[in-house]
Amino acid sequence: MQAKTQIAILIGLMANAVIFGFGAIVVLSVPPLAANAMVALPVVVAVSFALSPLVGWYLAPRAMARNWREGAYRPIRTRR
């Protein structure tokens, strides 16, 4: 497995928890959604599972960069 894939998996797991937590807070704090929490929470789980790999794949190169600023992106060179 490549380093980008491994880092994307780790970031995706953390992003999954954050997205689910945000969605659960929204569902449980909005009264119309809280009334239908038996339907809304599984939707939040499905959305968090769907979005977390995309977030992980987007953030992985930035986590691998030595200096990540505007215009100063330089990926780490790895030896093979």
Secondary structure, 3 states (H helix, E strand, C coil): CCHHHHHHHHHHHHHHHHHHHHHHHHHHHCHHHHHCHHHHHHHHHHHHHHHHHHHHHHHHHHHHCCCCCCCCCCCCCCCC
